[in-house]
Structures are given as structure tokens and as C-alpha cells.
Amino acid sequence: MKTLLRTAVLAAAALGLGACITLFPEAEPSKLYRFEIEAPSEVSVKTFDVSRGPIAFDRAASGDGLLTVTNGELAYIDSARWGAPAAQIFEEELIRAFQAGNARLVSPGEMGRTDFILRLDVQRFEVQYRNGPEGAPVVVVEIKAAMRRNERDGTTVEKVFKAEIQTSDNRVSAIVPAYNTALTQTLTQLNSWVVSLEGGR
């Protein structure tokens, strides 16, 4: 069976994440994909505002390539790309996730004082091949959240949200739905956590 991945090995550590590359010697035109979370359809009355700070995103995964990890080596899935940089689509889905629920997510630069400030660090957004490059991989999404009351002496509370979704097959058609599930789980948990902190004021 033709392998899903073309080999891409990390260069010396001094090169950092910039060494994570994809090789396309005879690649066909890439197919474009996007993820879309399953957000609740009912919209609640907003009871408090949360300012969204800049989102940190794992550098290797932030572009339009589908990042994979196999035995510590980074590569991208051949002939498959997100329809836009993953960091951008993540931000769009984050906003969508907060459209339902009690918290209103305020974009950076929007005028007005808010109750909380939320900062996110997407630490993992990748496909992990734990049983070799031919096995069905696991999609991992891990987000570290930090929320602080918008006060000078406000306490910062942190929590990590992580989802690991086993795919059914080593195919992009199975990997993309696993991303949808993993992202839905993490953003739903994030939303619930934010609301629970407001309730504890």
C-alpha cells in the first residue's frame, strides 16, 4: 500500500522548528480540507464578557500543512492541506464555539471593559503515528488556557484541555473527522470551564 507520508526528517536541533519540511518530488496538486466543530445550535443570553488575548500556536502546526509525528520526526501529509493556515481556522472555530453559552468572547482591540482576560496556547495540533507510518494514527489537540479577572490584583487560573482521537484508518478521509471531534471536545470543555469560573466570582 502506498504510504501516506513522504519522509521528512528534522535537521539539527539548532535549526529549530524551521527544519520541519515536506518533500514533494512528484506531488500531485494538494486537496484542501478544513475542520468545523459541532457547536451548539441554541444561543444563550450573554451574561459576561471575556477578552481574548493573542493565541499562541505550535509553530510547526500553524500553517496549512497537516503535521504528523512519527518516532519524534516531523512531517506533513503529502498532497493534503488545510484550506487556510490552521492557526487562522482555529481562531474562527474558537469564536464559533463561544456563540452559544453565557460568555461573549471579545476580540482584541474591541472597545469596552470586560470581566475576564483569556489567553490560549495551542501546544499540540498534530497527527501522531504511534504504530509506524502505516498504522492508523491518533489526532491530538492540546490547549493550555489561562484566565484572569480584569483587575490589577486578579488571580490567573490555568487549565490544559487535551483530546486524543484514534482514527479508523490511515487516510485523510479518516484523519480530518478526527480533528473535528478533537477540536469539538477541547473547545466545548474550554467554554464550560470559562463559564464555571465566572460562576465562582
PyMOL CGO cylinders between C-alpha atoms (Angstrom):
from pymol import cmd
from pymol.cgo import CYLINDER

trace = [
    CYLINDER, 0.00, 0.00, 0.00, 1.36, 3.36, -0.94, 0.3, 1, 1, 1, 1, 1, 1,
    CYLINDER, 1.36, 3.36, -0.94, 2.48, 5.13, 2.19, 0.3, 1, 1, 1, 1, 1, 1,
    CYLINDER, 2.48, 5.13, 2.19, 0.50, 8.15, 3.25, 0.3, 1, 1, 1, 1, 1, 1,
    CYLINDER, 0.50, 8.15, 3.25, 3.59, 10.08, 4.23, 0.3, 1, 1, 1, 1, 1, 1,
    CYLINDER, 3.59, 10.08, 4.23, 6.70, 11.13, 2.41, 0.3, 1, 1, 1, 1, 1, 1,
    CYLINDER, 6.70, 11.13, 2.41, 9.73, 11.13, 4.70, 0.3, 1, 1, 1, 1, 1, 1,
    CYLINDER, 9.73, 11.13, 4.70, 10.69, 14.44, 6.26, 0.3, 1, 1, 1, 1, 1, 1,
    CYLINDER, 10.69, 14.44, 6.26, 13.33, 14.34, 8.98, 0.3, 1, 1, 1, 1, 1, 1,
    CYLINDER, 13.33, 14.34, 8.98, 14.16, 17.09, 11.44, 0.3, 1, 1, 1, 1, 1, 1,
    CYLINDER, 14.16, 17.09, 11.44, 17.57, 18.62, 10.82, 0.3, 1, 1, 1, 1, 1, 1,
    CYLINDER, 17.57, 18.62, 10.82, 19.94, 19.62, 13.60, 0.3, 1, 1, 1, 1, 1, 1,
    CYLINDER, 19.94, 19.62, 13.60, 18.30, 20.95, 16.75, 0.3, 1, 1, 1, 1, 1, 1,
    CYLINDER, 18.30, 20.95, 16.75, 19.94, 24.32, 16.18, 0.3, 1, 1, 1, 1, 1, 1,
    CYLINDER, 19.94, 24.32, 16.18, 17.69, 24.85, 13.18, 0.3, 1, 1, 1, 1, 1, 1,
    CYLINDER, 17.69, 24.85, 13.18, 14.61, 24.67, 15.41, 0.3, 1, 1, 1, 1, 1, 1,
    CYLINDER, 14.61, 24.67, 15.41, 11.12, 24.19, 14.04, 0.3, 1, 1, 1, 1, 1, 1,
    CYLINDER, 11.12, 24.19, 14.04, 12.12, 25.83, 10.80, 0.3, 1, 1, 1, 1, 1, 1,
    CYLINDER, 12.12, 25.83, 10.80, 13.65, 22.47, 9.88, 0.3, 1, 1, 1, 1, 1, 1,
    CYLINDER, 13.65, 22.47, 9.88, 10.23, 20.80, 9.69, 0.3, 1, 1, 1, 1, 1, 1,
    CYLINDER, 10.23, 20.80, 9.69, 9.64, 20.37, 5.97, 0.3, 1, 1, 1, 1, 1, 1,
    CYLINDER, 9.64, 20.37, 5.97, 7.65, 18.40, 3.45, 0.3, 1, 1, 1, 1, 1, 1,
    CYLINDER, 7.65, 18.40, 3.45, 9.18, 16.82, 0.36, 0.3, 1, 1, 1, 1, 1, 1,
    CYLINDER, 9.18, 16.82, 0.36, 7.17, 16.88, -2.86, 0.3, 1, 1, 1, 1, 1, 1,
    CYLINDER, 7.17, 16.88, -2.86, 9.36, 15.44, -5.62, 0.3, 1, 1, 1, 1, 1, 1,
    CYLINDER, 9.36, 15.44, -5.62, 6.38, 14.29, -7.71, 0.3, 1, 1, 1, 1, 1, 1,
    CYLINDER, 6.38, 14.29, -7.71, 3.44, 15.51, -5.64, 0.3, 1, 1, 1, 1, 1, 1,
    CYLINDER, 3.44, 15.51, -5.64, 0.01, 15.83, -7.17, 0.3, 1, 1, 1, 1, 1, 1,
    CYLINDER, 0.01, 15.83, -7.17, -1.99, 19.04, -6.54, 0.3, 1, 1, 1, 1, 1, 1,
    CYLINDER, -1.99, 19.04, -6.54, -2.94, 19.17, -2.86, 0.3, 1, 1, 1, 1, 1, 1,
    CYLINDER, -2.94, 19.17, -2.86, -6.52, 18.61, -1.78, 0.3, 1, 1, 1, 1, 1, 1,
    CYLINDER, -6.52, 18.61, -1.78, -7.82, 21.27, 0.59, 0.3, 1, 1, 1, 1, 1, 1,
    CYLINDER, -7.82, 21.27, 0.59, -9.58, 20.48, 3.86, 0.3, 1, 1, 1, 1, 1, 1,
    CYLINDER, -9.58, 20.48, 3.86, -10.95, 22.38, 6.81, 0.3, 1, 1, 1, 1, 1, 1,
    CYLINDER, -10.95, 22.38, 6.81, -12.29, 21.47, 10.21, 0.3, 1, 1, 1, 1, 1, 1,
    CYLINDER, -12.29, 21.47, 10.21, -15.58, 22.60, 11.66, 0.3, 1, 1, 1, 1, 1, 1,
    CYLINDER, -15.58, 22.60, 11.66, -16.59, 22.00, 15.24, 0.3, 1, 1, 1, 1, 1, 1,
    CYLINDER, -16.59, 22.00, 15.24, -20.03, 20.82, 16.23, 0.3, 1, 1, 1, 1, 1, 1,
    CYLINDER, -20.03, 20.82, 16.23, -21.16, 23.96, 18.05, 0.3, 1, 1, 1, 1, 1, 1,
    CYLINDER, -21.16, 23.96, 18.05, -24.48, 24.01, 19.97, 0.3, 1, 1, 1, 1, 1, 1,
    CYLINDER, -24.48, 24.01, 19.97, -27.34, 25.42, 17.92, 0.3, 1, 1, 1, 1, 1, 1,
    CYLINDER, -27.34, 25.42, 17.92, -29.08, 27.22, 20.81, 0.3, 1, 1, 1, 1, 1, 1,
    CYLINDER, -29.08, 27.22, 20.81, -27.68, 30.64, 21.67, 0.3, 1, 1, 1, 1, 1, 1,
    CYLINDER, -27.68, 30.64, 21.67, -27.91, 31.72, 25.32, 0.3, 1, 1, 1, 1, 1, 1,
    CYLINDER, -27.91, 31.72, 25.32, -28.26, 35.24, 26.65, 0.3, 1, 1, 1, 1, 1, 1,
    CYLINDER, -28.26, 35.24, 26.65, -24.77, 36.59, 27.32, 0.3, 1, 1, 1, 1, 1, 1,
    CYLINDER, -24.77, 36.59, 27.32, -24.09, 37.32, 30.98, 0.3, 1, 1, 1, 1, 1, 1,
    CYLINDER, -24.09, 37.32, 30.98, -20.42, 38.36, 30.94, 0.3, 1, 1, 1, 1, 1, 1,
    CYLINDER, -20.42, 38.36, 30.94, -17.63, 39.35, 28.58, 0.3, 1, 1, 1, 1, 1, 1,
    CYLINDER, -17.63, 39.35, 28.58, -14.22, 37.74, 28.11, 0.3, 1, 1, 1, 1, 1, 1,
    CYLINDER, -14.22, 37.74, 28.11, -11.38, 39.49, 26.30, 0.3, 1, 1, 1, 1, 1, 1,
    CYLINDER, -11.38, 39.49, 26.30, -9.39, 37.18, 24.05, 0.3, 1, 1, 1, 1, 1, 1,
    CYLINDER, -9.39, 37.18, 24.05, -5.67, 37.76, 24.13, 0.3, 1, 1, 1, 1, 1, 1,
    CYLINDER, -5.67, 37.76, 24.13, -3.27, 36.71, 21.36, 0.3, 1, 1, 1, 1, 1, 1,
    CYLINDER, -3.27, 36.71, 21.36, -3.37, 32.98, 20.61, 0.3, 1, 1, 1, 1, 1, 1,
    CYLINDER, -3.37, 32.98, 20.61, -0.05, 31.15, 20.72, 0.3, 1, 1, 1, 1, 1, 1,
    CYLINDER, -0.05, 31.15, 20.72, 0.03, 28.25, 18.27, 0.3, 1, 1, 1, 1, 1, 1,
    CYLINDER, 0.03, 28.25, 18.27, 2.58, 25.48, 17.84, 0.3, 1, 1, 1, 1, 1, 1,
    CYLINDER, 2.58, 25.48, 17.84, 4.77, 26.84, 15.07, 0.3, 1, 1, 1, 1, 1, 1,
    CYLINDER, 4.77, 26.84, 15.07, 5.15, 23.62, 13.10, 0.3, 1, 1, 1, 1, 1, 1,
    CYLINDER, 5.15, 23.62, 13.10, 1.37, 23.07, 13.05, 0.3, 1, 1, 1, 1, 1, 1,
    CYLINDER, 1.37, 23.07, 13.05, 0.26, 26.67, 12.47, 0.3, 1, 1, 1, 1, 1, 1,
    CYLINDER, 0.26, 26.67, 12.47, 0.47, 26.64, 8.68, 0.3, 1, 1, 1, 1, 1, 1,
    CYLINDER, 0.47, 26.64, 8.68, -1.72, 24.87, 6.12, 0.3, 1, 1, 1, 1, 1, 1,
    CYLINDER, -1.72, 24.87, 6.12, 0.08, 21.51, 6.27, 0.3, 1, 1, 1, 1, 1, 1,
    CYLINDER, 0.08, 21.51, 6.27, -1.30, 18.59, 8.30, 0.3, 1, 1, 1, 1, 1, 1,
    CYLINDER, -1.30, 18.59, 8.30, 1.51, 17.98, 10.77, 0.3, 1, 1, 1, 1, 1, 1,
    CYLINDER, 1.51, 17.98, 10.77, 2.46, 14.40, 11.69, 0.3, 1, 1, 1, 1, 1, 1,
    CYLINDER, 2.46, 14.40, 11.69, 4.81, 12.97, 14.30, 0.3, 1, 1, 1, 1, 1, 1,
    CYLINDER, 4.81, 12.97, 14.30, 6.44, 9.54, 13.93, 0.3, 1, 1, 1, 1, 1, 1,
    CYLINDER, 6.44, 9.54, 13.93, 9.10, 8.48, 16.45, 0.3, 1, 1, 1, 1, 1, 1,
    CYLINDER, 9.10, 8.48, 16.45, 9.98, 12.10, 17.12, 0.3, 1, 1, 1, 1, 1, 1,
    CYLINDER, 9.98, 12.10, 17.12, 10.25, 13.00, 13.43, 0.3, 1, 1, 1, 1, 1, 1,
    CYLINDER, 10.25, 13.00, 13.43, 8.01, 15.71, 11.98, 0.3, 1, 1, 1, 1, 1, 1,
    CYLINDER, 8.01, 15.71, 11.98, 6.47, 15.59, 8.52, 0.3, 1, 1, 1, 1, 1, 1,
    CYLINDER, 6.47, 15.59, 8.52, 3.39, 16.76, 6.66, 0.3, 1, 1, 1, 1, 1, 1,
    CYLINDER, 3.39, 16.76, 6.66, 0.80, 14.59, 4.94, 0.3, 1, 1, 1, 1, 1, 1,
    CYLINDER, 0.80, 14.59, 4.94, 1.51, 14.53, 1.24, 0.3, 1, 1, 1, 1, 1, 1,
    CYLINDER, 1.51, 14.53, 1.24, -0.98, 16.17, -1.16, 0.3, 1, 1, 1, 1, 1, 1,
    CYLINDER, -0.98, 16.17, -1.16, -3.30, 17.40, 1.62, 0.3, 1, 1, 1, 1, 1, 1,
    CYLINDER, -3.30, 17.40, 1.62, -3.63, 20.89, 3.04, 0.3, 1, 1, 1, 1, 1, 1,
    CYLINDER, -3.63, 20.89, 3.04, -5.97, 22.90, 5.22, 0.3, 1, 1, 1, 1, 1, 1,
    CYLINDER, -5.97, 22.90, 5.22, -7.97, 25.47, 3.26, 0.3, 1, 1, 1, 1, 1, 1,
    CYLINDER, -7.97, 25.47, 3.26, -6.22, 28.19, 5.32, 0.3, 1, 1, 1, 1, 1, 1,
    CYLINDER, -6.22, 28.19, 5.32, -3.49, 28.22, 7.97, 0.3, 1, 1, 1, 1, 1, 1,
    CYLINDER, -3.49, 28.22, 7.97, -4.51, 26.01, 10.90, 0.3, 1, 1, 1, 1, 1, 1,
    CYLINDER, -4.51, 26.01, 10.90, -4.00, 28.88, 13.36, 0.3, 1, 1, 1, 1, 1, 1,
    CYLINDER, -4.00, 28.88, 13.36, -6.48, 31.01, 11.42, 0.3, 1, 1, 1, 1, 1, 1,
    CYLINDER, -6.48, 31.01, 11.42, -9.13, 28.30, 11.16, 0.3, 1, 1, 1, 1, 1, 1,
    CYLINDER, -9.13, 28.30, 11.16, -8.68, 27.51, 14.86, 0.3, 1, 1, 1, 1, 1, 1,
    CYLINDER, -8.68, 27.51, 14.86, -9.41, 31.12, 15.74, 0.3, 1, 1, 1, 1, 1, 1,
    CYLINDER, -9.41, 31.12, 15.74, -12.56, 31.08, 13.61, 0.3, 1, 1, 1, 1, 1, 1,
    CYLINDER, -12.56, 31.08, 13.61, -13.80, 27.90, 15.30, 0.3, 1, 1, 1, 1, 1, 1,
    CYLINDER, -13.80, 27.90, 15.30, -12.97, 29.30, 18.75, 0.3, 1, 1, 1, 1, 1, 1,
    CYLINDER, -12.97, 29.30, 18.75, -15.25, 32.27, 18.08, 0.3, 1, 1, 1, 1, 1, 1,
    CYLINDER, -15.25, 32.27, 18.08, -17.94, 29.92, 16.80, 0.3, 1, 1, 1, 1, 1, 1,
    CYLINDER, -17.94, 29.92, 16.80, -17.68, 27.76, 19.93, 0.3, 1, 1, 1, 1, 1, 1,
    CYLINDER, -17.68, 27.76, 19.93, -18.50, 30.77, 22.11, 0.3, 1, 1, 1, 1, 1, 1,
    CYLINDER, -18.50, 30.77, 22.11, -21.52, 31.83, 20.07, 0.3, 1, 1, 1, 1, 1, 1,
    CYLINDER, -21.52, 31.83, 20.07, -23.62, 29.55, 22.25, 0.3, 1, 1, 1, 1, 1, 1,
    CYLINDER, -23.62, 29.55, 22.25, -23.32, 29.79, 26.01, 0.3, 1, 1, 1, 1, 1, 1,
    CYLINDER, -23.32, 29.79, 26.01, -23.17, 32.59, 28.54, 0.3, 1, 1, 1, 1, 1, 1,
    CYLINDER, -23.17, 32.59, 28.54, -19.74, 34.01, 27.75, 0.3, 1, 1, 1, 1, 1, 1,
    CYLINDER, -19.74, 34.01, 27.75, -19.24, 36.58, 25.00, 0.3, 1, 1, 1, 1, 1, 1,
    CYLINDER, -19.24, 36.58, 25.00, -15.75, 36.40, 23.52, 0.3, 1, 1, 1, 1, 1, 1,
    CYLINDER, -15.75, 36.40, 23.52, -14.43, 39.88, 22.81, 0.3, 1, 1, 1, 1, 1, 1,
    CYLINDER, -14.43, 39.88, 22.81, -11.85, 40.22, 20.05, 0.3, 1, 1, 1, 1, 1, 1,
    CYLINDER, -11.85, 40.22, 20.05, -8.55, 42.04, 20.66, 0.3, 1, 1, 1, 1, 1, 1,
    CYLINDER, -8.55, 42.04, 20.66, -8.96, 45.77, 20.09, 0.3, 1, 1, 1, 1, 1, 1,
    CYLINDER, -8.96, 45.77, 20.09, -12.70, 45.79, 20.72, 0.3, 1, 1, 1, 1, 1, 1,
    CYLINDER, -12.70, 45.79, 20.72, -13.62, 48.73, 22.94, 0.3, 1, 1, 1, 1, 1, 1,
    CYLINDER, -13.62, 48.73, 22.94, -15.05, 48.36, 26.42, 0.3, 1, 1, 1, 1, 1, 1,
    CYLINDER, -15.05, 48.36, 26.42, -14.05, 46.84, 29.75, 0.3, 1, 1, 1, 1, 1, 1,
    CYLINDER, -14.05, 46.84, 29.75, -14.54, 43.10, 30.19, 0.3, 1, 1, 1, 1, 1, 1,
    CYLINDER, -14.54, 43.10, 30.19, -14.83, 40.79, 33.18, 0.3, 1, 1, 1, 1, 1, 1,
    CYLINDER, -14.83, 40.79, 33.18, -12.01, 38.40, 32.24, 0.3, 1, 1, 1, 1, 1, 1,
    CYLINDER, -12.01, 38.40, 32.24, -8.98, 38.08, 30.00, 0.3, 1, 1, 1, 1, 1, 1,
    CYLINDER, -8.98, 38.08, 30.00, -8.43, 34.70, 28.29, 0.3, 1, 1, 1, 1, 1, 1,
    CYLINDER, -8.43, 34.70, 28.29, -5.13, 33.60, 26.78, 0.3, 1, 1, 1, 1, 1, 1,
    CYLINDER, -5.13, 33.60, 26.78, -4.67, 30.37, 24.85, 0.3, 1, 1, 1, 1, 1, 1,
    CYLINDER, -4.67, 30.37, 24.85, -1.64, 28.34, 23.84, 0.3, 1, 1, 1, 1, 1, 1,
    CYLINDER, -1.64, 28.34, 23.84, -2.31, 25.59, 21.31, 0.3, 1, 1, 1, 1, 1, 1,
    CYLINDER, -2.31, 25.59, 21.31, 0.56, 23.29, 22.26, 0.3, 1, 1, 1, 1, 1, 1,
    CYLINDER, 0.56, 23.29, 22.26, -0.31, 20.28, 20.08, 0.3, 1, 1, 1, 1, 1, 1,
    CYLINDER, -0.31, 20.28, 20.08, -2.31, 20.12, 16.87, 0.3, 1, 1, 1, 1, 1, 1,
    CYLINDER, -2.31, 20.12, 16.87, -0.96, 17.04, 15.17, 0.3, 1, 1, 1, 1, 1, 1,
    CYLINDER, -0.96, 17.04, 15.17, -1.36, 13.52, 13.84, 0.3, 1, 1, 1, 1, 1, 1,
    CYLINDER, -1.36, 13.52, 13.84, 0.66, 11.02, 15.86, 0.3, 1, 1, 1, 1, 1, 1,
    CYLINDER, 0.66, 11.02, 15.86, 1.77, 7.74, 14.26, 0.3, 1, 1, 1, 1, 1, 1,
    CYLINDER, 1.77, 7.74, 14.26, 2.35, 5.56, 17.31, 0.3, 1, 1, 1, 1, 1, 1,
    CYLINDER, 2.35, 5.56, 17.31, 2.41, 2.25, 15.43, 0.3, 1, 1, 1, 1, 1, 1,
    CYLINDER, 2.41, 2.25, 15.43, 4.58, 3.23, 12.49, 0.3, 1, 1, 1, 1, 1, 1,
    CYLINDER, 4.58, 3.23, 12.49, 3.75, 5.20, 9.33, 0.3, 1, 1, 1, 1, 1, 1,
    CYLINDER, 3.75, 5.20, 9.33, 1.37, 2.54, 8.01, 0.3, 1, 1, 1, 1, 1, 1,
    CYLINDER, 1.37, 2.54, 8.01, -0.81, 2.24, 11.13, 0.3, 1, 1, 1, 1, 1, 1,
    CYLINDER, -0.81, 2.24, 11.13, -3.98, 4.20, 11.88, 0.3, 1, 1, 1, 1, 1, 1,
    CYLINDER, -3.98, 4.20, 11.88, -2.79, 7.38, 13.63, 0.3, 1, 1, 1, 1, 1, 1,
    CYLINDER, -2.79, 7.38, 13.63, -4.11, 9.37, 16.60, 0.3, 1, 1, 1, 1, 1, 1,
    CYLINDER, -4.11, 9.37, 16.60, -5.12, 13.02, 16.28, 0.3, 1, 1, 1, 1, 1, 1,
    CYLINDER, -5.12, 13.02, 16.28, -4.00, 15.07, 19.28, 0.3, 1, 1, 1, 1, 1, 1,
    CYLINDER, -4.00, 15.07, 19.28, -5.24, 18.55, 20.16, 0.3, 1, 1, 1, 1, 1, 1,
    CYLINDER, -5.24, 18.55, 20.16, -3.90, 20.14, 23.35, 0.3, 1, 1, 1, 1, 1, 1,
    CYLINDER, -3.90, 20.14, 23.35, -4.74, 23.65, 24.51, 0.3, 1, 1, 1, 1, 1, 1,
    CYLINDER, -4.74, 23.65, 24.51, -3.40, 25.44, 27.57, 0.3, 1, 1, 1, 1, 1, 1,
    CYLINDER, -3.40, 25.44, 27.57, -5.77, 28.16, 28.80, 0.3, 1, 1, 1, 1, 1, 1,
    CYLINDER, -5.77, 28.16, 28.80, -5.07, 30.94, 31.28, 0.3, 1, 1, 1, 1, 1, 1,
    CYLINDER, -5.07, 30.94, 31.28, -7.87, 33.20, 32.50, 0.3, 1, 1, 1, 1, 1, 1,
    CYLINDER, -7.87, 33.20, 32.50, -7.53, 36.22, 34.75, 0.3, 1, 1, 1, 1, 1, 1,
    CYLINDER, -7.53, 36.22, 34.75, -10.09, 38.57, 36.20, 0.3, 1, 1, 1, 1, 1, 1,
    CYLINDER, -10.09, 38.57, 36.20, -9.70, 42.00, 34.65, 0.3, 1, 1, 1, 1, 1, 1,
    CYLINDER, -9.70, 42.00, 34.65, -8.41, 43.54, 37.87, 0.3, 1, 1, 1, 1, 1, 1,
    CYLINDER, -8.41, 43.54, 37.87, -4.97, 44.73, 38.93, 0.3, 1, 1, 1, 1, 1, 1,
    CYLINDER, -4.97, 44.73, 38.93, -4.71, 42.01, 41.57, 0.3, 1, 1, 1, 1, 1, 1,
    CYLINDER, -4.71, 42.01, 41.57, -6.75, 39.43, 39.69, 0.3, 1, 1, 1, 1, 1, 1,
    CYLINDER, -6.75, 39.43, 39.69, -5.73, 35.80, 40.11, 0.3, 1, 1, 1, 1, 1, 1,
    CYLINDER, -5.73, 35.80, 40.11, -4.77, 33.82, 37.00, 0.3, 1, 1, 1, 1, 1, 1,
    CYLINDER, -4.77, 33.82, 37.00, -6.21, 30.32, 36.70, 0.3, 1, 1, 1, 1, 1, 1,
    CYLINDER, -6.21, 30.32, 36.70, -4.75, 27.82, 34.22, 0.3, 1, 1, 1, 1, 1, 1,
    CYLINDER, -4.75, 27.82, 34.22, -6.01, 24.54, 32.79, 0.3, 1, 1, 1, 1, 1, 1,
    CYLINDER, -6.01, 24.54, 32.79, -4.96, 22.20, 29.98, 0.3, 1, 1, 1, 1, 1, 1,
    CYLINDER, -4.96, 22.20, 29.98, -7.56, 20.70, 27.66, 0.3, 1, 1, 1, 1, 1, 1,
    CYLINDER, -7.56, 20.70, 27.66, -6.50, 17.68, 25.64, 0.3, 1, 1, 1, 1, 1, 1,
    CYLINDER, -6.50, 17.68, 25.64, -8.23, 15.28, 23.28, 0.3, 1, 1, 1, 1, 1, 1,
    CYLINDER, -8.23, 15.28, 23.28, -6.75, 12.20, 21.63, 0.3, 1, 1, 1, 1, 1, 1,
    CYLINDER, -6.75, 12.20, 21.63, -8.90, 10.68, 18.90, 0.3, 1, 1, 1, 1, 1, 1,
    CYLINDER, -8.90, 10.68, 18.90, -7.97, 7.35, 17.35, 0.3, 1, 1, 1, 1, 1, 1,
    CYLINDER, -7.97, 7.35, 17.35, -8.62, 7.33, 13.61, 0.3, 1, 1, 1, 1, 1, 1,
    CYLINDER, -8.62, 7.33, 13.61, -10.23, 4.37, 11.90, 0.3, 1, 1, 1, 1, 1, 1,
    CYLINDER, -10.23, 4.37, 11.90, -7.74, 4.27, 9.04, 0.3, 1, 1, 1, 1, 1, 1,
    CYLINDER, -7.74, 4.27, 9.04, -4.51, 5.76, 7.73, 0.3, 1, 1, 1, 1, 1, 1,
    CYLINDER, -4.51, 5.76, 7.73, -6.34, 8.01, 5.29, 0.3, 1, 1, 1, 1, 1, 1,
    CYLINDER, -6.34, 8.01, 5.29, -7.00, 11.74, 5.19, 0.3, 1, 1, 1, 1, 1, 1,
    CYLINDER, -7.00, 11.74, 5.19, -10.72, 10.98, 4.94, 0.3, 1, 1, 1, 1, 1, 1,
    CYLINDER, -10.72, 10.98, 4.94, -10.46, 9.46, 8.44, 0.3, 1, 1, 1, 1, 1, 1,
    CYLINDER, -10.46, 9.46, 8.44, -7.98, 11.97, 9.86, 0.3, 1, 1, 1, 1, 1, 1,
    CYLINDER, -7.98, 11.97, 9.86, -9.99, 15.15, 9.14, 0.3, 1, 1, 1, 1, 1, 1,
    CYLINDER, -9.99, 15.15, 9.14, -13.13, 13.95, 11.00, 0.3, 1, 1, 1, 1, 1, 1,
    CYLINDER, -13.13, 13.95, 11.00, -10.89, 13.01, 13.94, 0.3, 1, 1, 1, 1, 1, 1,
    CYLINDER, -10.89, 13.01, 13.94, -9.64, 16.61, 14.00, 0.3, 1, 1, 1, 1, 1, 1,
    CYLINDER, -9.64, 16.61, 14.00, -13.26, 17.80, 14.07, 0.3, 1, 1, 1, 1, 1, 1,
    CYLINDER, -13.26, 17.80, 14.07, -14.01, 15.57, 17.06, 0.3, 1, 1, 1, 1, 1, 1,
    CYLINDER, -14.01, 15.57, 17.06, -10.85, 16.51, 18.96, 0.3, 1, 1, 1, 1, 1, 1,
    CYLINDER, -10.85, 16.51, 18.96, -11.41, 20.22, 18.41, 0.3, 1, 1, 1, 1, 1, 1,
    CYLINDER, -11.41, 20.22, 18.41, -15.08, 19.98, 19.35, 0.3, 1, 1, 1, 1, 1, 1,
    CYLINDER, -15.08, 19.98, 19.35, -14.19, 18.24, 22.61, 0.3, 1, 1, 1, 1, 1, 1,
    CYLINDER, -14.19, 18.24, 22.61, -11.47, 20.69, 23.64, 0.3, 1, 1, 1, 1, 1, 1,
    CYLINDER, -11.47, 20.69, 23.64, -13.38, 23.86, 22.75, 0.3, 1, 1, 1, 1, 1, 1,
    CYLINDER, -13.38, 23.86, 22.75, -16.57, 22.61, 24.41, 0.3, 1, 1, 1, 1, 1, 1,
    CYLINDER, -16.57, 22.61, 24.41, -14.61, 21.87, 27.59, 0.3, 1, 1, 1, 1, 1, 1,
    CYLINDER, -14.61, 21.87, 27.59, -12.92, 25.27, 27.37, 0.3, 1, 1, 1, 1, 1, 1,
    CYLINDER, -12.92, 25.27, 27.37, -16.26, 27.06, 27.07, 0.3, 1, 1, 1, 1, 1, 1,
    CYLINDER, -16.26, 27.06, 27.07, -17.70, 25.18, 30.06, 0.3, 1, 1, 1, 1, 1, 1,
    CYLINDER, -17.70, 25.18, 30.06, -14.59, 25.95, 32.13, 0.3, 1, 1, 1, 1, 1, 1,
    CYLINDER, -14.59, 25.95, 32.13, -14.78, 29.67, 31.36, 0.3, 1, 1, 1, 1, 1, 1,
    CYLINDER, -14.78, 29.67, 31.36, -18.45, 29.77, 32.38, 0.3, 1, 1, 1, 1, 1, 1,
    CYLINDER, -18.45, 29.77, 32.38, -17.72, 27.86, 35.60, 0.3, 1, 1, 1, 1, 1, 1,
    CYLINDER, -17.72, 27.86, 35.60, -15.04, 30.39, 36.61, 0.3, 1, 1, 1, 1, 1, 1,
    CYLINDER, -15.04, 30.39, 36.61, -17.45, 33.27, 36.14, 0.3, 1, 1, 1, 1, 1, 1,
    CYLINDER, -17.45, 33.27, 36.14, -19.95, 31.47, 38.36, 0.3, 1, 1, 1, 1, 1, 1,
    CYLINDER, -19.95, 31.47, 38.36, -17.36, 31.27, 41.12, 0.3, 1, 1, 1, 1, 1, 1,
    CYLINDER, -17.36, 31.27, 41.12, -16.86, 35.02, 41.39, 0.3, 1, 1, 1, 1, 1, 1,
]
cmd.load_cgo(trace, "trace")
